[in-house]
Amino acid sequence: MSDQGYGGGPGWGPPAPGPTGFPASPPPREGWGYGHPPPPPERTNVLAVLGLVFAFVAWPAGLVLSAIGLSQTRRRCQRGHG
């Protein structure tokens, strides 16, 4: 048996280095491959929250604040509508 190692034989060896024909790739720019940044967190309408709180403390003020807050959440596409 020969002592050439696993897979050894005449003509077997590492491939000869040679030009690939392709230019070297540029260095990666920052942010590539990471997708888009996360969207900003949605903010809850303050008047809608205050309207909920005031509904238990002083219901007329809670009704007015809730109505204003509800109309704002629809216009601004905010959380708190529901």
Summary of the structure (lengths in Angstrom):
residues: 82
radius of gyration: 33.8
end to end distance: 81.4
largest distance: 99.0
contacts: 133
relative contact order: 0.13
helix: 37%
strand: 2%
